[in-house]
Amino acid sequence: MAMRRNPFQKIEEKVAKTVYTNTVVLHFNVKQKGYDKDTGEFIDMDYTFSRPIVLGRIKKAREDLAAKNPILSSDLTAKLPISMLKNAIRPLPDDPTVVIGGETKNITDFRSYDEYGGIQIENDTLSWLLREYKFIQIVPTHFYGNEPSFLEITIRRI
């Protein structure tokens, strides 16, 4: 029997786009080792794939959670519709050109859709209201057909 699609994903996306309209830029930051032909040495190479997305409700982290977790009261929480991440992981024409071993790579070669939507807490960031934020916590929420409807994210200003 085929699994039905999660109907709550589209609902979460519509609510985020029409009610909250908090537009942010998600930066998928990729770190790779590359080879410098001029020096003959391996070097660290950084690439950023930026995607505009819309978050649902953004609010201060709850004080009771801050007391139990590595969350500060100045941190923010938000709902990130998973359908936004599914679209964000697709390659775009203006993405940076990444060539490794003579082979051109795109975002799908570095990130795959998983329960966290392809976000890597230790590397990726968000830009919102001219400020940069890092991910502190990602909690997949509201599962239907083994897939979350949204991610409850906690972010901290850098």
Rosetta blueprint (number, residue, H / E / L):
1 M L
2 A L
3 M L
4 R L
5 R L
6 N L
7 P H
8 F H
9 Q H
10 K H
11 I H
12 E H
13 E H
14 K H
15 V H
16 A H
17 K H
18 T H
19 V H
20 Y H
21 T L
22 N E
23 T E
24 V E
25 V E
26 L E
27 H E
28 F E
29 N E
30 V E
31 K E
32 Q E
33 K E
34 G E
35 Y E
36 D E
37 K L
38 D L
39 T L
40 G L
41 E E
42 F E
43 I E
44 D E
45 M E
46 D E
47 Y E
48 T E
49 F E
50 S E
51 R E
52 P E
53 I E
54 V E
55 L E
56 G L
57 R L
58 I E
59 K E
60 K E
61 A L
62 R L
63 E H
64 D H
65 L H
66 A H
67 A H
68 K H
69 N L
70 P L
71 I L
72 L L
73 S L
74 S L
75 D L
76 L E
77 T E
78 A E
79 K E
80 L E
81 P E
82 I H
83 S H
84 M H
85 L H
86 K H
87 N H
88 A H
89 I L
90 R L
91 P L
92 L L
93 P L
94 D L
95 D L
96 P L
97 T L
98 V E
99 V E
100 I E
101 G L
102 G L
103 E E
104 T E
105 K E
106 N L
107 I H
108 T H
109 D H
110 F H
111 R L
112 S L
113 Y L
114 D L
115 E L
116 Y L
117 G L
118 G L
119 I L
120 Q L
121 I L
122 E L
123 N L
124 D L
125 T E
126 L E
127 S E
128 W E
129 L L
130 L L
131 R E
132 E E
133 Y E
134 K E
135 F E
136 I E
137 Q E
138 I E
139 V E
140 P E
141 T E
142 H E
143 F E
144 Y E
145 G L
146 N L
147 E E
148 P E
149 S E
150 F E
151 L E
152 E E
153 I E
154 T E
155 I E
156 R E
157 R E
158 I L
